[in-house]
Amino acid sequence: MLSFRGYGWVFWEGAQITLLVGLSAVPLALALGLLGAWGKLSANPIARSLAGAYTTIVRGVPELVLILLVYYGVTILLQHLLTLAAGGEVLIDIDPFTAGTLTLGVIYGAFTTEVFRGAFLALDRGQIEAAYAA
């Protein structure tokens, strides 16, 4: 039998936060996925290049590295930029929940881009014309 030795509540809270972070990242992932698919299928070379770079870089970098970059790197970058803009010391702190949600949204947005792109390309021209006619 599985025994948590009185620490079962820690696992329960961890599971709740994990589900909440994952579900919170879904809208961002869908939005980035649709935007990225539009960019990759666009006739505009700048949009195509930006979407291609986004998916290539995000899918090529390990998720843990991206989490650390967002949690530490974005915080430091925002502090430096706001300190320069304000002319004084500005302290910014990104909480772990927000960093995790943003990172997962960006990561899964890159994967969702390819899913949407493939789905849009799989549509037959006749189906698209039929949808316009209806």
Secondary structure, DSSP 8 states (H G I E B T S, - for coil): ----TT-HHHHHHHHHHHHHHHHHHHHHHHHHHHHHHHHHH-S-HHHHHHHHHHHHHHHHS-HHHHHHIIIIIIHHHHHHHHHHHHSS-------HHHHHHHHHHHHHHHHHHHHHHHHHHHS-HHHHHHHHH-
